[in-house]
Amino acid sequence: MIGVLGGSFDPVHYGRLRPALEVQQFLGLDEIRLVPSLLPPHRQKPQASPQQRVAMLNAAVENHPVFKIDTRELNREGPSYTLYTLISLRNEIPAANLCLLVGMDAFQVLTSWHRWRELMDHCHMVVLDRPGAQLPTQGELADFIRQHRVMDAGKLGKQSSGLLYFHPVSQLDISSTAIRKLLASGGDAGFLLPERVLDVVRSNGLYGVADNK
């Protein structure tokens, strides 16, 4: 099985990496594809360039070979819709079980995603659950949960798509937005993201950090 984790990664931080690693270990995923977006549909255009974000990702996961950087969205024009990424992956590796990793905040607005009902035709969805999160009991998303949810993670490996699984993970209240603001104000972002990522930030003068080159 292959995990798929998309995002701006502007910058990448432990709040994204640690939960993904926990899911990989629990489910026994063969790899996790980190897919940086070119134009995130629900966020502002990233401050760092595609090349700089790829450099930060490479720095973050250089000692964790289970993570692979997948640049297909950076090479595709237009908004970076997840559905098209999944279709592309499915065409490239048709026999693979794809597990789309989604944070709880993103899952709760899933009905705003582009052609969201079609996602499950191409993948399983693994929601990175957090303690105390409230799931809807009515409406389209509640119906979606009732239709697709499984309680046994072992079922994910027995079919190629269509299942929804909630997995509790360590909750690290870290955001890229907060990191950018902290760095712009001259604050120390240590322990929020890998030191090698901070090296890339410093060497490129990103987020208001003085360029030390």
Summary of the structure (lengths in Angstrom):
residues: 213
radius of gyration: 17.2
end to end distance: 41.1
largest distance: 54.7
contacts: 637
relative contact order: 0.19
helix: 41%
strand: 16%
